[in-house]
């Protein structure tokens, strides 16, 4: 299958030229990957195992925060985390006592450990009990600034009001300091973006899809550069802004739908 995709990639890119051809390529690959089969191998499969809005939000947020490295390893760690929370993340966060929380002390995924997790459990508990939950906080932060960068910065600020170790701060992206914020942008895509393909949830109606920023990682960044959509060499916030602005020219209302094309091409159609 990969050889077929590689040939498609080479033919599409190098047999023609011009912006319109790049758009056609992105549209075709978006149609190819923005389908339910994509869910099975992706971290988004974790929130897809829930039906209650709060469970989807919390499982999606925690899964997104540990989404670096190989996808099978991410899925294994996220599934273990959900099991530790009795596969009821919202109820666990609201009702967990010291005995319940003690179960989490052995959790670790790469540099994310139980102290980071326990801090986030307490921070999310505060958000849901005192601030109306993740959507309410994100909506408020977005309204203050009118942009996703401000939303991410505001959400980070709210979460860090809960007592925490300094080490835990590195797991919450800070685009104001240059971070590409790939994981939180991916989470926001899951929650905000709406279509009829069955991948993204589109639960949060208060934030427009048009405002979303591309979840930039090594796969999508490399593909974007091969397509001439990204000149900046670093995968940082400036690169996110540059690439998203290019994608908005193709679809102003739903620019991050092309994340499927960029990521899918990078993973499944590896080409020099």
C-alpha positions as CSV (number, residue, x, y, z in Angstrom):
1,X,0.0,0.0,0.0
2,X,2.8,2.4,0.8
3,X,4.4,2.0,-2.6
4,X,1.1,2.9,-4.3
5,X,0.8,6.0,-2.1
6,X,4.4,6.9,-2.8
7,X,3.8,6.7,-6.6
8,X,0.6,8.8,-6.2
9,X,2.7,11.4,-4.2
10,X,5.4,11.6,-6.8
11,X,3.0,11.8,-9.8
12,X,0.8,14.4,-8.2
13,X,3.6,16.7,-7.1
14,X,6.0,16.6,-10.0
15,X,3.8,16.1,-13.1
16,X,2.3,19.5,-12.6
17,X,3.0,22.8,-11.0
18,X,1.3,25.8,-9.4
19,X,-0.8,26.5,-6.3
20,X,-4.0,25.0,-7.7
21,X,-2.2,21.7,-8.1
22,X,-1.1,21.8,-4.5
23,X,-4.7,22.5,-3.4
24,X,-6.0,19.6,-5.5
25,X,-3.4,17.3,-3.9
26,X,-4.4,18.5,-0.4
27,X,-8.1,18.0,-1.1
28,X,-7.6,14.5,-2.5
29,X,-5.4,13.4,0.5
30,X,-7.9,15.0,2.9
31,X,-10.6,12.9,1.4
32,X,-8.3,9.9,1.6
33,X,-7.5,10.1,5.3
34,X,-10.4,12.0,6.9
35,X,-12.3,8.8,7.3
36,X,-13.2,6.5,10.2
37,X,-10.3,4.1,9.4
38,X,-7.9,6.9,10.5
39,X,-9.4,6.7,14.0
40,X,-8.2,3.2,14.8
41,X,-4.4,4.0,14.7
42,X,-4.6,7.5,16.0
43,X,-4.8,8.9,19.6
44,X,-8.3,10.3,18.8
45,X,-9.5,6.7,19.2
46,X,-9.3,7.2,23.0
47,X,-12.0,9.9,23.2
48,X,-14.0,8.0,20.6
49,X,-14.5,5.3,23.1
50,X,-16.7,7.6,25.2
51,X,-20.1,9.1,24.5
52,X,-20.5,11.7,27.3
53,X,-19.3,15.1,26.4
54,X,-17.2,15.6,29.5
55,X,-15.6,12.2,29.2
56,X,-14.7,13.0,25.6
57,X,-13.2,16.3,26.6
58,X,-11.1,15.0,29.5
59,X,-9.9,11.8,27.8
60,X,-9.1,13.8,24.7
61,X,-7.2,16.4,26.6
62,X,-5.1,14.0,28.7
63,X,-4.4,11.8,25.6
64,X,-3.3,14.8,23.6
65,X,-0.9,15.9,26.3
66,X,1.0,12.6,26.1
67,X,0.8,12.3,22.3
68,X,4.4,12.3,21.3
69,X,6.5,9.4,20.2
70,X,5.2,6.3,18.3
71,X,1.4,6.1,18.1
72,X,1.1,2.5,19.3
73,X,3.0,3.5,22.5
74,X,0.8,6.6,22.9
75,X,-2.4,4.4,22.6
76,X,-1.1,1.9,25.1
77,X,-0.3,4.6,27.7
78,X,-3.6,6.4,27.1
79,X,-5.6,3.2,27.4
80,X,-3.8,2.4,30.7
81,X,-4.6,5.8,32.0
82,X,-8.3,5.5,31.2
83,X,-8.3,2.1,33.0
84,X,-6.7,3.7,36.1
85,X,-9.6,6.2,36.0
86,X,-12.2,3.3,35.8
87,X,-12.9,4.3,32.2
88,X,-15.0,7.1,33.5
89,X,-12.6,10.1,33.5
90,X,-15.2,12.8,34.3
91,X,-16.6,11.0,37.3
92,X,-13.1,10.1,38.4
93,X,-11.8,13.7,38.3
94,X,-14.9,15.0,40.2
95,X,-15.2,12.3,42.8
96,X,-11.7,10.6,43.3
97,X,-10.5,10.5,46.9
98,X,-7.0,9.9,48.2
99,X,-7.3,6.2,47.8
100,X,-8.4,6.5,44.1
101,X,-5.6,9.0,43.4
102,X,-3.0,6.7,44.9
103,X,-3.6,4.3,42.0
104,X,-2.2,6.9,39.6
105,X,1.2,7.1,41.4
106,X,2.8,4.4,39.2
107,X,1.7,6.0,35.9
108,X,4.6,7.2,33.6
109,X,4.9,7.8,29.9
110,X,8.3,9.0,28.8
111,X,8.9,12.3,30.7
112,X,5.2,12.5,31.8
113,X,4.9,11.0,35.3
114,X,2.4,10.6,38.1
115,X,3.2,14.0,39.6
116,X,2.3,15.7,36.3
117,X,-0.8,13.6,36.1
118,X,-2.0,14.3,39.7
119,X,-1.5,18.0,39.1
120,X,-3.6,17.8,36.0
121,X,-6.3,15.8,37.8
122,X,-6.6,18.5,40.4
123,X,-6.4,21.3,37.8
124,X,-9.2,19.8,35.8
125,X,-11.3,19.2,38.9
126,X,-11.0,22.9,39.6
127,X,-12.0,23.8,36.0
128,X,-15.1,21.6,36.1
129,X,-16.2,22.5,39.6
130,X,-15.5,26.2,39.5
131,X,-15.0,27.4,35.9
132,X,-17.7,25.4,33.9
133,X,-15.2,22.9,32.4
134,X,-12.7,22.9,29.6
135,X,-15.0,24.3,26.9
136,X,-16.1,27.2,29.1
137,X,-12.6,28.1,29.9
138,X,-11.4,27.8,26.3
139,X,-14.4,29.8,25.1
140,X,-13.7,32.6,27.6
141,X,-10.0,32.7,26.7
142,X,-10.8,32.8,23.0
143,X,-13.3,35.7,23.4
144,X,-10.7,37.7,25.3
145,X,-8.2,37.6,22.4
146,X,-10.1,36.4,19.3
147,X,-7.3,33.9,18.5
148,X,-6.1,30.4,19.3
149,X,-2.7,31.6,20.6
150,X,-4.6,33.6,23.2
151,X,-6.8,30.6,24.0
152,X,-3.9,28.3,24.6
153,X,-2.1,30.9,26.7
154,X,-5.2,31.5,28.8
155,X,-5.9,27.9,29.3
156,X,-2.3,27.3,30.4
157,X,-2.6,30.1,32.9
158,X,-5.8,28.7,34.3
159,X,-4.4,25.3,34.7
160,X,-1.2,26.5,36.4
161,X,-3.2,28.3,39.1
162,X,-3.4,24.8,40.7
163,X,-0.4,24.0,42.9
164,X,2.2,22.1,40.8
165,X,5.9,21.3,40.4
166,X,7.8,23.4,38.0
167,X,8.6,20.3,36.0
168,X,4.9,19.9,35.1
169,X,4.8,23.3,33.2
170,X,6.7,21.8,30.3
171,X,3.7,19.6,29.4
172,X,1.5,22.7,28.8
173,X,2.5,24.4,25.6
174,X,3.4,28.1,25.6
175,X,3.1,29.6,22.1
176,X,4.1,33.0,23.5
177,X,7.5,31.4,24.1
178,X,7.6,29.9,20.6
179,X,6.2,26.5,21.1
180,X,4.3,25.0,18.1
181,X,1.7,23.7,20.6
182,X,1.1,20.7,18.4
183,X,-0.7,18.6,21.0
184,X,-3.1,21.3,22.2
185,X,-3.8,22.4,18.6
186,X,-4.6,18.7,17.9
187,X,-7.0,18.6,20.9
188,X,-8.7,21.8,19.7
189,X,-9.1,20.3,16.3
190,X,-10.8,17.3,17.8
191,X,-13.2,19.4,19.9
192,X,-14.0,22.2,17.5
193,X,-13.8,21.0,13.9
194,X,-17.1,19.8,12.4
195,X,-17.8,17.7,9.3
196,X,-19.7,14.6,8.5
197,X,-16.7,12.2,8.3
198,X,-16.8,10.7,11.8
199,X,-13.3,11.6,12.9
200,X,-13.3,15.0,14.7
201,X,-16.1,15.6,17.2
202,X,-17.1,19.2,16.7
203,X,-18.5,19.4,20.2
204,X,-17.5,23.0,20.9
205,X,-19.8,25.3,18.9
206,X,-18.5,28.5,20.5
207,X,-15.1,28.5,18.7
208,X,-15.1,28.7,14.9
209,X,-13.2,26.1,12.9
210,X,-11.8,29.0,10.8
211,X,-9.8,30.2,13.8
212,X,-8.0,26.8,14.4
213,X,-4.3,26.5,13.9
214,X,-2.5,23.5,12.3
215,X,-1.1,20.9,14.7
216,X,2.4,21.0,13.3
217,X,4.7,18.1,13.9
218,X,7.7,16.5,12.0
219,X,5.4,14.7,9.5
220,X,3.1,17.6,8.6
221,X,6.0,20.0,8.6
222,X,8.1,17.9,6.2
223,X,5.2,17.4,3.9
224,X,4.4,21.1,3.9
225,X,7.9,22.0,3.0
226,X,8.0,19.5,0.1
227,X,4.8,21.1,-1.1
228,X,6.3,24.6,-0.9
229,X,3.7,25.6,1.8
230,X,6.3,26.2,4.6
231,X,9.6,28.0,4.3
232,X,10.5,28.2,8.0
233,X,12.9,25.4,9.0
234,X,11.9,25.2,12.7
235,X,8.6,23.6,13.8
236,X,7.7,26.5,16.1
237,X,4.8,28.9,16.5
238,X,5.9,31.1,13.6
239,X,5.9,28.1,11.4
240,X,2.4,27.3,12.6
241,X,1.2,30.8,11.7
242,X,3.0,30.6,8.3
243,X,1.5,27.3,7.3
244,X,-2.0,27.9,8.6
245,X,-2.2,31.2,6.7
246,X,-1.3,29.3,3.5
247,X,-4.0,26.7,4.2
248,X,-6.6,29.4,4.9
249,X,-6.2,30.5,1.3
250,X,-7.4,27.1,0.2
251,X,-10.2,26.9,2.7
252,X,-10.8,30.0,4.9
253,X,-13.5,28.3,6.9
254,X,-11.8,25.0,7.7
255,X,-8.0,25.3,7.2
256,X,-7.0,22.5,9.6
257,X,-8.8,19.9,7.6
258,X,-5.6,19.7,5.7
259,X,-3.9,18.3,8.7
260,X,-5.2,14.9,7.5
261,X,-3.5,15.4,4.2
262,X,-0.2,16.7,5.6
263,X,0.1,14.1,8.4
264,X,-1.2,11.2,6.4
265,X,1.2,11.9,3.5
266,X,4.1,12.2,5.9
267,X,3.3,8.9,7.6
268,X,1.9,6.7,4.8
269,X,3.5,8.2,1.7
270,X,7.1,8.6,2.8
271,X,9.1,10.1,-0.1
272,X,12.5,11.7,-0.4
